[in-house]
Amino acid sequence: MNFRRHAVAGISFIVALGLGFLIAQEAVADEAVRDTQQILRNLGYDPGPIDGAWGSRTASALRAFSVDSGIEFNGTLTTDLYEIISVEYADMLTNRRSLEAALSSLPVSLFPIENEACFGGGFRTNETPVYYETVDRNVHGTLRIGGFIQSMGQALAAHIGDRSRNNHIYQTGGSDERFQRFLSHLEQAAEENAFTRLYFTPGGGPNPAHWVSALMNNLSYLVNYADRVQLWRDEDQREEIVSWGNRLYDTSHLVSGPGSGRAIESVRWPDTVGMQALGYVNWGLATGNLDALSEGIEDWFFLFELLESDGAMRTFLNGGQWQNVGGRANNDFYYDNALGFMVMAAVSARSAGIDLFQQINEGANLHDAVRWRFQYVTDWESLDRLTSEPVYDAYEGRRRYWQADSFGGNWGWTEAYIYAFSESDLASDLREQNALLLSRRPYVSVTMGPSSCLYGLNR
């Protein structure tokens, strides 16, 4: 699955050379084959690579499917056959055409807007959030992008909680006024192009592009909420803030290659790929940005290809190219980040009828990935046999279930899964384990925003 920005511009250039009609016909045919390959793969058949190229493996898989389903197949992918398959299994498709259809009914419901457990975490709108135009590797702290992102999550959590509890401040209009004051801070940030430049100082430290993507993710939640609850002052205010978000989207593509201090569009650590998958999917769904949504789905599949037949992603445990980044104790931290971002992106996509949970890689899906992670982080003896070093936390030497105390805050994704599949046995197991550790959980994290309360705190 390859979604590439500027592909439309490239095709337009070829059309200008007089080859447009032939190219267009081939593109349509390739797209139909690619759709069919993706559906066959998800149904358990083997069509070979999902590349849009018709071949013997795709034909054999389609023949086997036709026998099992009773659908007529004469050896070729006819228009009628493709229409039957693509309509019946439309929720398995993630091509650009199906994504565009998903954006036809904005705003989608990225998360429930009723949750009495949400709190603002000491949010104060009389204190203007601090922001700069440039993001460097020093992202943490209240005077950096981390603090700004967290203030967004707190503002959103405060309004959701006040509204859900129907408390005095909400009844008298104070919650709306407070939220509007925060939107005015965002307008000012937009006017000053806050966080739209990246500076990769040599040496270690967080990737600035990762944190710009985290900012865009939290901005997505805020825009989606303001749309659904009608909190904008006027359309101009929304347009200005969304325009700023689109500039952040462009900025987030600059990443630093290993060992370099230059901003280049190349190598990203997998947790950054996951953060961008989540940020891009949410921004696309919140604002109708098809480029962002398409690219987010592409990044999601990039990580999904790490999935093994039992649901594990062992590159995080043994011999992976980025094992031990940030220290040996952080391997599970990166695992939770990447898997968590994937789960939350899939939950968001599901709200628009795009079911990434049905996608299959090596015979496993995202449910299997969550199930494997739960099993092995609660069964330490089994996990020890899989990894060359222990995975531990700072709490009395106990092995950790999910990392609960990091600045990034890896908790919210489990709540998203529980919300999306509340009746499943796996959700029940997650809910039970989460309840044991509520005293350590952040209600509002930085990278994932107020996701713990957005999705329900074990609802």
PEFEN-V108626 format. One record per pair of residues at least 6 apart in sequence whose ideal C-beta (glycine too) atoms are under 7 Angstrom apart, sorted by the first residue. I is the first residue (numbers start at 0). J is the second residue. Records with the same first field share a line. If there is no record, write none. Layout:
I=J ; J
This chain:
0=49 ; 93 ; 297 ; 300
1=297
2=95 ; 293 ; 294 ; 296 ; 297
4=290 ; 294
10=22
13=19 ; 22
14=22
29=51
30=51 ; 94 ; 96
31=76 ; 81
32=51 ; 52 ; 53 ; 57 ; 76
33=49 ; 50 ; 51 ; 94
34=85 ; 92 ; 94
35=61 ; 76 ; 81 ; 84
36=46 ; 49 ; 57
37=49 ; 91 ; 92
38=84 ; 88 ; 91
39=46 ; 60 ; 61 ; 64
40=46 ; 49 ; 359
41=91 ; 357 ; 358 ; 359
42=64
44=60 ; 63 ; 64
45=56 ; 60
46=56 ; 57 ; 60
47=54 ; 56 ; 57
53=76
58=74
61=72 ; 76
62=72
65=71 ; 72
70=80 ; 83
72=80
85=92
89=97
90=352 ; 353 ; 354 ; 357
91=354 ; 357
93=296 ; 353
95=293
98=289 ; 292 ; 293 ; 296 ; 353
99=289
101=351 ; 352 ; 353
102=287 ; 289 ; 292
105=287
106=223 ; 226 ; 227
107=284 ; 350 ; 351
108=227 ; 350
109=220 ; 223 ; 281 ; 284 ; 285 ; 347 ; 350
110=220 ; 453 ; 454
111=455
112=159 ; 224 ; 227 ; 228
113=163
114=159 ; 163 ; 452 ; 455
115=160 ; 163 ; 164
116=452 ; 456
117=156 ; 159 ; 160 ; 163 ; 449 ; 452
118=156 ; 157 ; 160 ; 442
119=153 ; 156 ; 157 ; 160
120=153 ; 156 ; 442 ; 443
122=150 ; 153 ; 154 ; 157
124=177 ; 180 ; 181
127=184
128=147 ; 150 ; 184
129=142 ; 146 ; 147
130=147 ; 188 ; 193 ; 194
131=193
132=191 ; 192 ; 193 ; 195 ; 196
133=196 ; 198
134=144 ; 194 ; 196 ; 197 ; 207 ; 210 ; 211
135=198 ; 200 ; 207
136=200 ; 204 ; 205 ; 207
137=143 ; 204
138=144 ; 145 ; 205 ; 207 ; 210
139=145 ; 406
140=146
144=194 ; 210 ; 214
145=210 ; 406 ; 445
148=213 ; 214 ; 217 ; 445
149=443 ; 445
151=217 ; 218 ; 221
152=217 ; 443 ; 448 ; 449
153=443
154=178 ; 181
155=220 ; 221 ; 224 ; 449
156=442 ; 443 ; 449 ; 452
158=174 ; 178
159=452
161=168 ; 169 ; 174
162=169 ; 174
168=174
175=230
178=230
179=230 ; 232
182=232 ; 236
185=240
186=236 ; 239 ; 240
188=243
189=239 ; 240 ; 242 ; 243
192=246
194=211 ; 214 ; 247
195=246 ; 247 ; 250
197=207 ; 208 ; 211 ; 250 ; 253 ; 262
198=207
199=207 ; 255 ; 260 ; 261 ; 262
200=260
201=260
206=254 ; 255 ; 268 ; 271
208=251 ; 253 ; 254 ; 271
209=271 ; 274
211=247 ; 250 ; 251
212=251 ; 274 ; 275 ; 278
213=274 ; 278 ; 445 ; 446
214=247
215=244 ; 247 ; 248 ; 251 ; 278 ; 282
216=277 ; 278 ; 281 ; 448
217=448
218=244
219=278 ; 281 ; 282 ; 285
220=281 ; 448 ; 453
222=240 ; 241 ; 285 ; 286
223=285
225=231
231=237
241=286
244=282 ; 286
245=288
248=282 ; 288 ; 291
251=275
252=264
253=262 ; 264
254=263 ; 264 ; 265 ; 266 ; 267 ; 271
255=261 ; 262 ; 263
256=263 ; 265 ; 266
257=266
268=321 ; 324
269=302 ; 321 ; 337
270=333 ; 336 ; 337
272=298 ; 301 ; 302
273=302 ; 336 ; 337 ; 340 ; 341
274=340 ; 446
275=298
276=295 ; 298 ; 299 ; 302 ; 340 ; 341 ; 344
277=340 ; 343 ; 344
279=291 ; 292 ; 294 ; 295 ; 298
280=292 ; 295 ; 296 ; 344 ; 347 ; 348
281=347
282=288 ; 291
283=289 ; 291 ; 292 ; 295
284=292 ; 347 ; 351
295=344
299=341 ; 344 ; 355
302=337 ; 341
303=341 ; 358 ; 360
304=360
305=312 ; 314
306=312 ; 360 ; 361 ; 363 ; 368
307=313 ; 361 ; 363
308=361 ; 362 ; 363
309=363 ; 367 ; 371
310=363 ; 367 ; 368 ; 370 ; 371
311=371
312=334 ; 338 ; 368
313=385
315=330 ; 333 ; 334
316=330 ; 385 ; 386
317=385 ; 386 ; 387
322=330
323=330
324=333
327=388
328=391
330=390
331=390 ; 399 ; 402
332=402 ; 405 ; 409
335=401 ; 402 ; 409
336=407 ; 409
338=368 ; 372
339=409 ; 412
341=365
342=365 ; 369 ; 412 ; 415 ; 416
343=412 ; 415 ; 447 ; 450
345=355 ; 356 ; 365
346=415 ; 419
348=355
349=356 ; 419
355=365
356=364 ; 365 ; 366
357=364
358=364
366=425
369=416 ; 425
370=425
373=425 ; 428 ; 429
375=381 ; 382 ; 385
376=382 ; 400
377=400 ; 432
379=398
382=390
383=389
390=398
391=398 ; 399
392=398 ; 399
393=404
400=432 ; 436
401=409 ; 410 ; 413
402=409
403=410 ; 436 ; 439 ; 440
404=439
406=445
407=444 ; 445 ; 446
408=441 ; 444 ; 445 ; 446 ; 447
410=440 ; 441 ; 444 ; 451
411=444 ; 447 ; 450 ; 451 ; 454
412=447 ; 450
413=429 ; 433
414=450 ; 451 ; 454 ; 455 ; 456
415=450 ; 454
416=426 ; 429
417=426 ; 429 ; 430 ; 455 ; 457 ; 458
418=454 ; 455 ; 458
420=426
430=457
433=457
434=457
440=451
441=451
442=449 ; 451 ; 452
443=449
444=450
